[in-house]
Amino acid sequence: MKLWVDADACPRPIKDILFRLADRREILVTLVANQGMRLPESDFVKLIQVGAGADIADDEIVNQCEAGDLIITADIPLAARVVDKGAVALDPRGKIYDKNNIGQILDMRNFMDELRGSGVETGGPNSFGQKEKMKFANELDRFIAQNS
């Protein structure tokens, strides 16, 4: 099992959790980003920097991940693509996306996108705080325990 991170928009506290996990559990964590970023010295943390452009990082993650991998992303279309490959996605706010729920979640995302496109104010996500960080950490621990 490998962990892949859609890193450009991933909150720093989530990356910090993943960096600690990588060394503690000796699990490879690969960040994929359009820009360079500072990483801790670790045999278990690496960065793949891709070119700029829409979905280039997403395409790299989809091409590289395998069934059983965990992808950290808030991008629901990316989550749907990796779930189709047999992987599981985890939102930085602690929501698991898998074959049991991704269809409904993707449909709702597309519906809300249509509403926004027609001018309806739908609001955004709540601010990211300690509660979301803890939910993420708990779901990550649960996934690792079930898949190790």
C-alpha positions as CSV (number, residue, x, y, z in Angstrom):
1,M,0.0,0.0,0.0
2,K,1.2,3.5,-0.9
3,L,-0.2,6.9,0.0
4,W,-0.6,9.5,-2.7
5,V,-1.2,13.2,-1.9
6,D,-2.9,15.7,-4.2
7,A,-0.4,18.1,-2.6
8,D,-1.0,21.6,-4.1
9,A,-4.2,22.2,-2.1
10,C,-3.6,19.8,0.8
11,P,-3.5,21.7,4.2
12,R,-0.1,21.8,5.9
13,P,-1.4,20.2,9.1
14,I,-2.5,17.2,7.0
15,K,0.9,16.9,5.3
16,D,2.5,17.0,8.7
17,I,0.3,14.1,9.9
18,L,1.3,12.1,6.7
19,F,5.0,12.9,7.2
20,R,5.0,11.5,10.7
21,L,3.0,8.4,9.6
22,A,5.4,7.7,6.8
23,D,8.4,7.4,9.1
24,R,6.5,5.7,12.0
25,R,4.8,3.0,9.8
26,E,7.4,3.0,7.0
27,I,4.8,3.7,4.4
28,L,5.7,5.5,1.2
29,V,3.9,8.8,0.9
30,T,4.2,10.5,-2.5
31,L,3.2,14.1,-2.9
32,V,2.2,15.1,-6.4
33,A,2.2,18.8,-7.1
34,N,2.6,21.5,-9.8
35,Q,5.1,23.4,-7.7
36,G,8.1,22.5,-5.6
37,M,7.7,22.2,-1.8
38,R,9.8,21.6,1.2
39,L,9.8,18.0,2.5
40,P,11.3,16.4,5.6
41,E,14.3,14.2,5.1
42,S,12.8,10.7,4.9
43,D,13.2,7.5,3.0
44,F,9.4,7.3,3.0
45,V,8.4,10.8,1.7
46,K,8.9,11.9,-1.9
47,L,7.7,14.5,-4.3
48,I,6.7,14.2,-7.9
49,Q,6.6,17.6,-9.5
50,V,4.5,17.8,-12.6
51,G,4.0,20.6,-15.1
52,A,1.5,23.4,-14.7
53,G,-2.0,22.9,-16.0
54,A,-5.4,21.6,-15.2
55,D,-5.5,17.9,-14.1
56,I,-1.9,17.2,-14.8
57,A,-1.2,16.3,-11.1
58,D,-4.5,14.3,-11.0
59,D,-3.5,12.4,-14.2
60,E,-0.2,11.5,-12.6
61,I,-1.8,10.2,-9.5
62,V,-4.4,8.1,-11.5
63,N,-1.6,6.7,-13.7
64,Q,0.7,5.8,-10.8
65,C,-1.8,4.5,-8.1
66,E,-2.8,0.9,-7.7
67,A,-5.7,-1.0,-6.2
68,G,-5.3,-0.8,-2.4
69,D,-3.6,2.6,-2.3
70,L,-4.9,5.6,-0.4
71,I,-5.2,8.9,-2.2
72,I,-5.4,12.1,-0.1
73,T,-7.5,14.6,-2.0
74,A,-10.5,17.0,-1.7
75,D,-11.0,16.7,-5.5
76,I,-14.1,14.6,-6.0
77,P,-13.6,13.9,-9.7
78,L,-10.0,12.7,-8.9
79,A,-11.4,10.6,-6.1
80,A,-13.9,9.0,-8.5
81,R,-11.1,8.2,-10.9
82,V,-8.9,6.4,-8.3
83,V,-11.8,4.5,-6.9
84,D,-12.5,3.2,-10.4
85,K,-8.9,1.8,-10.2
86,G,-9.6,0.0,-6.9
87,A,-8.0,2.6,-4.7
88,V,-9.6,4.6,-1.8
89,A,-9.6,8.4,-1.4
90,L,-9.6,10.3,1.8
91,D,-10.6,14.0,2.0
92,P,-8.4,16.2,4.2
93,R,-11.5,16.7,6.3
94,G,-11.8,13.0,7.0
95,K,-14.4,11.8,4.5
96,I,-13.6,8.4,2.9
97,Y,-14.5,8.0,-0.8
98,D,-14.9,4.4,-1.9
99,K,-16.9,2.3,-4.3
100,N,-19.9,2.4,-1.9
101,N,-20.3,6.2,-1.9
102,I,-18.4,7.9,-4.7
103,G,-21.2,7.8,-7.2
104,Q,-23.6,9.6,-5.0
105,I,-21.0,12.1,-3.9
106,L,-19.9,12.8,-7.5
107,D,-23.5,13.3,-8.5
108,M,-24.1,15.8,-5.7
109,R,-20.8,17.6,-6.6
110,N,-21.9,17.9,-10.2
111,F,-25.4,19.2,-9.2
112,M,-23.9,21.8,-6.9
113,D,-21.5,22.8,-9.7
114,E,-24.5,23.3,-12.0
115,L,-26.2,25.4,-9.4
116,R,-23.1,27.6,-9.0
117,G,-22.8,27.8,-12.8
118,S,-26.3,29.2,-13.0
119,G,-25.6,31.9,-10.4
120,V,-26.9,30.3,-7.2
121,E,-24.9,31.0,-4.1
122,T,-24.1,27.6,-2.5
123,G,-21.6,28.7,0.1
124,G,-18.3,27.0,0.7
125,P,-16.8,24.6,3.1
126,N,-16.5,25.5,6.8
127,S,-13.1,26.6,7.9
128,F,-10.4,23.9,8.4
129,G,-9.7,23.5,12.1
130,Q,-8.8,21.0,14.9
131,K,-12.0,19.0,14.5
132,E,-11.4,18.3,10.8
133,K,-7.7,17.5,11.5
134,M,-8.7,15.0,14.2
135,K,-11.4,13.4,11.9
136,F,-8.8,13.0,9.2
137,A,-6.2,11.4,11.6
138,N,-8.8,9.0,12.9
139,E,-9.9,7.9,9.4
140,L,-6.3,7.6,8.3
141,D,-5.5,5.4,11.3
142,R,-8.6,3.2,10.7
143,F,-7.7,2.7,7.0
144,I,-4.1,1.8,7.9
145,A,-5.1,-0.6,10.6
146,Q,-7.6,-2.4,8.2
147,N,-5.2,-2.5,5.3
148,S,-1.8,-3.4,6.9
